[in-house]
């Protein structure tokens, strides 16, 4: 009985860790996408000022 409780607890902790890591990955993708968009905007502004 104790082994089942321990195994269940371990599996749930691994599942929570995996889901947290997946969420962090999504946030990282959004951050990189926002940086790319802002970089493109800065390039467009500098090109407009140079012209």
Backbone as JSON Lines, residues from 0, in Angstrom:
{"i":0,"aa":"X","n":[0.83,-1.2,0.0],"ca":[0.0,0.0,0.0],"c":[0.87,1.26,0.0]}
{"i":1,"aa":"X","n":[1.89,1.28,0.83],"ca":[2.79,2.44,0.9],"c":[3.49,2.64,-0.45]}
{"i":2,"aa":"X","n":[3.88,1.52,-1.09],"ca":[4.56,1.63,-2.38],"c":[3.65,2.25,-3.43]}
{"i":3,"aa":"X","n":[2.38,1.91,-3.4],"ca":[1.42,2.47,-4.36],"c":[1.26,3.97,-4.15]}
{"i":4,"aa":"X","n":[1.19,4.4,-2.9],"ca":[1.05,5.83,-2.61],"c":[2.31,6.56,-3.07]}
{"i":5,"aa":"X","n":[3.47,6.0,-2.78],"ca":[4.73,6.61,-3.19],"c":[4.86,6.69,-4.7]}
{"i":6,"aa":"X","n":[4.5,5.6,-5.39],"ca":[4.58,5.57,-6.85],"c":[3.61,6.58,-7.47]}
{"i":7,"aa":"X","n":[2.41,6.65,-6.93],"ca":[1.42,7.61,-7.43],"c":[1.9,9.04,-7.22]}
{"i":8,"aa":"X","n":[2.44,9.31,-6.04],"ca":[2.95,10.65,-5.75],"c":[4.1,11.01,-6.68]}
{"i":9,"aa":"X","n":[5.0,10.08,-6.89],"ca":[6.13,10.31,-7.79],"c":[5.65,10.6,-9.21]}
{"i":10,"aa":"X","n":[4.72,9.81,-9.69],"ca":[4.19,10.01,-11.05],"c":[3.51,11.37,-11.18]}
{"i":11,"aa":"X","n":[2.77,11.78,-10.17],"ca":[2.1,13.07,-10.22],"c":[3.12,14.22,-10.21]}
{"i":12,"aa":"X","n":[4.17,14.08,-9.42],"ca":[5.2,15.11,-9.4],"c":[5.91,15.23,-10.75]}
{"i":13,"aa":"X","n":[6.19,14.1,-11.37],"ca":[6.82,14.11,-12.7],"c":[5.88,14.75,-13.71]}
{"i":14,"aa":"X","n":[4.59,14.45,-13.61],"ca":[3.61,15.01,-14.53],"c":[3.52,16.53,-14.36]}
{"i":15,"aa":"X","n":[3.51,17.01,-13.12],"ca":[3.45,18.46,-12.86],"c":[4.72,19.13,-13.38]}
{"i":16,"aa":"X","n":[5.86,18.51,-13.17],"ca":[7.12,19.06,-13.66],"c":[7.13,19.16,-15.18]}
{"i":17,"aa":"X","n":[6.67,18.11,-15.84],"ca":[6.63,18.1,-17.31],"c":[5.68,19.18,-17.84]}
{"i":18,"aa":"X","n":[4.53,19.33,-17.21],"ca":[3.58,20.35,-17.68],"c":[4.13,21.75,-17.42]}
{"i":19,"aa":"X","n":[4.85,21.94,-16.33],"ca":[5.45,23.24,-16.05],"c":[6.53,23.57,-17.07]}
{"i":20,"aa":"X","n":[7.3,22.59,-17.44],"ca":[8.35,22.82,-18.43],"c":[7.75,23.15,-19.79]}
{"i":21,"aa":"X","n":[6.64,22.52,-20.14],"ca":[5.97,22.8,-21.41],"c":[5.43,24.22,-21.42]}
{"i":22,"aa":"X","n":[4.88,24.67,-20.3],"ca":[4.35,26.03,-20.2],"c":[5.48,27.04,-20.33]}
{"i":23,"aa":"X","n":[6.61,26.77,-19.72],"ca":[7.75,27.67,-19.82],"c":[8.23,27.76,-21.26]}
{"i":24,"aa":"X","n":[8.18,26.66,-21.96],"ca":[8.6,26.66,-23.36],"c":[7.69,27.55,-24.19]}
{"i":25,"aa":"X","n":[6.38,27.51,-23.94],"ca":[5.45,28.36,-24.67],"c":[5.74,29.83,-24.38]}
{"i":26,"aa":"X","n":[6.03,30.14,-23.13],"ca":[6.34,31.52,-22.78],"c":[7.63,31.97,-23.46]}
{"i":27,"aa":"X","n":[8.59,31.09,-23.53],"ca":[9.85,31.42,-24.19],"c":[9.61,31.68,-25.68]}
{"i":28,"aa":"X","n":[8.76,30.9,-26.3],"ca":[8.45,31.11,-27.72],"c":[7.8,32.47,-27.94]}
{"i":29,"aa":"X","n":[6.88,32.85,-27.03],"ca":[6.23,34.15,-27.16],"c":[7.24,35.28,-26.98]}
{"i":30,"aa":"X","n":[8.16,35.11,-26.03],"ca":[9.16,36.15,-25.78],"c":[10.05,36.33,-27.0]}
{"i":31,"aa":"X","n":[10.47,35.22,-27.59],"ca":[11.33,35.3,-28.78],"c":[10.55,35.91,-29.94]}
{"i":32,"aa":"X","n":[9.3,35.57,-30.08],"ca":[8.49,36.13,-31.17],"c":[8.32,37.63,-30.99]}
{"i":33,"aa":"X","n":[8.14,38.08,-29.75],"ca":[7.98,39.52,-29.51],"c":[9.29,40.24,-29.77]}
{"i":34,"aa":"X","n":[10.41,39.65,-29.41],"ca":[11.7,40.27,-29.7],"c":[11.91,40.39,-31.2]}
{"i":35,"aa":"X","n":[11.54,39.36,-31.94],"ca":[11.7,39.39,-33.39],"c":[10.83,40.48,-34.0]}
{"i":36,"aa":"X","n":[9.61,40.61,-33.53],"ca":[8.72,41.64,-34.06],"c":[9.24,43.03,-33.74]}
{"i":37,"aa":"X","n":[9.75,43.22,-32.54],"ca":[10.28,44.54,-32.19],"c":[11.55,44.85,-32.97]}
{"i":38,"aa":"X","n":[12.37,43.83,-33.23],"ca":[13.56,44.04,-34.04],"c":[13.19,44.46,-35.45]}
{"i":39,"aa":"X","n":[12.19,43.83,-36.02],"ca":[11.75,44.2,-37.36],"c":[11.21,45.62,-37.39]}
{"i":40,"aa":"X","n":[10.5,46.01,-36.34],"ca":[9.97,47.36,-36.26],"c":[11.11,48.38,-36.17]}
{"i":41,"aa":"X","n":[12.13,48.07,-35.4],"ca":[13.29,48.98,-35.29],"c":[14.02,49.1,-36.61]}
{"i":42,"aa":"X","n":[14.14,48.01,-37.34],"ca":[14.81,48.05,-38.65],"c":[14.01,48.92,-39.61]}
{"i":43,"aa":"X","n":[12.68,48.77,-39.58],"ca":[11.83,49.57,-40.46],"c":[11.93,51.05,-40.12]}
{"i":44,"aa":"X","n":[11.97,51.38,-38.83],"ca":[12.1,52.78,-38.42],"c":[13.42,53.36,-38.85]}
{"i":45,"aa":"X","n":[14.51,52.6,-38.68],"ca":[15.82,53.12,-39.07],"c":[15.92,53.28,-40.58]}
{"i":46,"aa":"X","n":[15.29,52.39,-41.33],"ca":[15.31,52.51,-42.79],"c":[14.52,53.73,-43.22]}
{"i":47,"aa":"X","n":[13.44,54.03,-42.53],"ca":[12.62,55.18,-42.87],"c":[13.38,56.48,-42.57]}
{"i":48,"aa":"X","n":[14.15,56.47,-41.46],"ca":[14.91,57.67,-41.11],"c":[16.08,57.87,-42.07]}
{"i":49,"aa":"X","n":[16.66,56.79,-42.57],"ca":[17.81,56.89,-43.49],"c":[17.39,57.37,-44.87]}
{"i":50,"aa":"X","n":[16.15,57.12,-45.23],"ca":[15.68,57.46,-46.58],"c":[15.3,58.9,-46.74]}
